[in-house]
Amino acid sequence: MPFDNGSAPRGHAAGIALMLASVLLFSLNDVLGKWLVASYVVGQVLMLRSLASLAVLAPLAWRVLRRPGYRVERPGLQALRVALGAAEAACFYWVVGHMPLADAMTYWMAAPLMVTALAALLLGERVGARRWGLVLLGFAGVVVALGGDLGGPGLPALGALAGALLYALFLLSSRQLRATQDVLLACFQMLGGLGVGLALLLGGGWQTPAAGDLALLLLLGLVATLGHMGVTRALKLAPASVVVPYQYSFLLWAAVFGWLVWGDVPGPALLAGAALITGAGLLLYREQQRG
């Protein structure tokens, strides 16, 4: 139903508010994850997070799957997306166990730039000189965040770059599955996380969590689910061009929580790199909307 002149701004404001709230929820999820991987192996965190999320998502997904004649879109690509998402989640939890949260999120914010480059290289999408320039500017921000040391970045930094690449491929595969309901995509993703968590636990490391830690491990999945639903709703309340740029508030929350909880203070190289990545990402998104 079309909006009148008065309702459109209200819808936009509601969408922006919901996107900001969802980013805050995801940031709290990241804080919980970093806190928990200090005491529990990645496989256990990933498994319990996925179980908690599936407790909410599975009944909703089942309502979709049981519709007469319903068929899952492109099962092979769905499986690839699930594998990418699960590997990226495991990589993220390992990385935040070895580096400050703001550092990790800075590298992950380069993923949209990687999506543009990969779409051109893998899918043959046309990317003009201006967009390539912005992609290179964003990658220059990654180099700056690394401290200019391309010859020997530490293993956590390499893990963060690998995680960002996995996330970019995950986003690219998600773009090819637009006809699949969001709740199914989220449910499949959590099933993949559950499988990878169980596989990682085959190597050992399970610890029986105390009641408080178990509550936090389950809360991890619930917070992520609420954040995902919030983003989906925000995109229905307002155009993507209005609300998506606010996802860069991830970097602000990562810096704030990193300082409050662990006393981490971002260095000048990281701040400069984050500014370049954010600026390039916002300009690139604006160019894509114009295109």
N, C-alpha and C positions, 0 to 999 in steps of 0.2 A: 504494500500500500504506500503510495507516495506521501512524503512528508510535506507539511505546509512550511511556510517561511519560519515560523516560530519553533517548530518541533525539530528541525534538522540540527540547529546548534545544540539543543538539549541532548539529542541523541549522540552527537559528537562528543559533548562533554562527558556523558555517561560512559561512552566507549573508551575515552582517554582515561577516565578514573578507574575503570575496570582493568584496563591494560596495565596501568601503574600498580594497582593492587595485585595483579597476577604476577608481575615481575617481582614484586616484594615477596610473594609466596614462593616463587622459584628460588629467589635469593636465600630465603630462610631454609628451603630444601637443601641448597648447596652448603649452607652453614652446618646444618644437621649432618649432612654427609661427611663433611670434612672432620667434624667433631667425632663421629662414630668410627671412621676408618683409622683413627688413632688407636682404637682398642680392638676393633674387629676386622677380619680380613674382608677384602672387597667382595668376594663371592657371597659371604653371609649378609653383608649390607644390601647387596643387589637383590638377593633372593627374598629377604623379608620385606624390602621396599616394594618389590613387584607383587608379592602376595597381598599386602595391604591395599595396593592400588587395584588389583584384580577383584578384591572383595566388593569394590564399588562399581567397577567397570563391567565385570562379567555379566551381571543380570541385564544391564542396559544393552550390551552387545548381543546377548541371546535374543532379546526382543526383535532386533534387526535381522539376525540370521534365520529366525524361524518363520519369517514372512514367506508365504507361498511363492515359489519360483525364484526366490532370491539367490543370486550367484555372486560369489566373491570376485571382484574385478582383478584380472591379471595375477593369478596366484604366484607365478614365478617371481614377478617384481615385488609382490607383497613379502615373499620370503626373503628376498634380498634386502628390502627395507628393514625388516625385523632384525636381520643379522647385523646390518650397519648400526641400527639404533642401540642394540644390546652391546655391541663392541664399543660404541662411543660412550655409553653410560659407564661401562666398566673402566674404560680409559680415564674418564673424568674423575671417578672416585679414587683411582690410583694417583692421578696427578695432584689433586687437592690434598692428598696425604703427604706430598713431598714439596709443595710450594705454596706461597701465600695465595689466598683466594682471588685477590685482585689481579695478580699475575696470570693465573689460569684463565680468568674470564677475559682478560685482554686478548689472549691468543684465540679464545673461542669466538670472540666478536669479529674475527677475520673470516669466519665461515661464509657469511653472505657474499663477501668479495670472491671467495673461492668458488661459490655457486655460479657466479657470472662467468668466470674463466672456464670452469668445467662444462657449463652449458654450451659455450662456444666450441670447446675442444671435443666433447663427447657427443653432443646432440646437433652440432652444426648451427646453433643459433647465431644470428648476426649480432655482433658487438662492434659498435663504431669506435673510432679512435679516441673519442672523449671518454667513453666508458672504460676502455683499456687503460687510459691514463689514470683514471680514478682507481682501478684495480691495482696498478703498479704503485700508486701513492699509498694505498692501504698496506701493500706488502712491504713498502719502505717503512711503514709504521711498525710492522712486525720486526724488521731488522733493528730498528731503533730500540724497541722494547727488549730485544735480546742483548742490548748493549753494544751492538755493532760487531759482535763476535760470531761471525758465520762459521769460523773454522772449528769451534769447539763448544757449542752450547751444551749445557748439562742435559742428562737423561730426562729429568722432569720437563724441561723446555721442549725437547724433542717429542716427548709423550704428549704434551699439550698441542703441538703443531699437528701430530698424527690424529689426535682427538678432534681438532678443528676440521681436518680433512674428512674424517669419518662423518662428522656432523654435516658438512657440506654435501657429501654424497647422499646422506640420509634426507636432507632437505630436497635435493634434486630428485630423488626417487619419489618423495611425497608429492612433488609437483605433478608427477605423471599419474597420480592416483586420485585425482580431484573428485571422481565420481563415488569414491568410497566414503561412507559416513565417518565423521571424526571419532565417534566413540569406538568404532571398529579399529581404526588406525591406532588409537591409544591402547586398546585392549590387546591387539596383536603385538604392539611394541612391548607391553609389560610381560606378555607370555615369553617373548624372546629374552627379556631381562631375567625372568625366572629360570629359563633354560641355561643361560650363560652363568648365572649365579650358582646353580647346582653343579654345572661342569667344573667351575673353579673350585668348588668345595670338595670335589673328588680328590684333590691333592692334599686335603686336610686343612686344619685351621679353625674348625667350628668351635665356638665357645658358647656355653649356655649363658645367655645374657641375664643380668639382674633385672628385676621388675621395671626399674626406671629406664634402663637402657632398651629393654624390649618395647616399652611404650614409645620411646624416641624412634626406634627402628621402624615401627608400624606407622608412626606419625609421618615419617619420611615419605612413605607412599601416598598417604592421604593428602598431604600438602601439595605434592606434585600433581595429583589428580585434580585438586581444586584449581591449581594454577592453570592447568591445561584447559579445563572447562571455562575458566575466566577469559583466557585468550580467545577461545572459540566464540564466546558470547560477545566480547568486545568487537570482534571483526564483523559481527552481525548488527551491532548497534551503530557502527561508524565505518566509513571506508578504510581500507588497509592503508591508503596514503596518509590518513589522519592519525591512526593509532600505532602503526608499526614502528615509526621512528622513536617512540617512547620506550621501546625495548632496550635502547642503549642505556637506560637508567640502571641496567644490570651492573655496569661498571661502577656507578656511584655507590650502590648498595654493597658491592663486593669490597670496595675500599673502606666503607664505614664499618661493616661487620668485621672485616679483617683487623681493623684497628681496635674496635671495642672488645672483641673476643680474644684475639691472639697478640695484639699489640703490633701488628704489621703496619709499617708505613711505606707506601709506594715510593720508590726512588724517582729521581728526575727523568731517567731514561724511560722507565715504564710509563710515567705520566705523559711524556712527549709522544711515545709510541701509541698510547691509548687515544690521545687527541687526534693523531693522524688517521688511525683506523676508524674512529668514530666519524670524523669529518668526511673521509672518503666514502664510508658506508652510507651516510645520510645523503651526500651529493649523488652517489650512484643510485640510490633508491629514487631520488627525485628525477633523475634522468630516465630511469625505467618507467616511471609513471607517465612522464611526458611521451615516451616512446609508445 
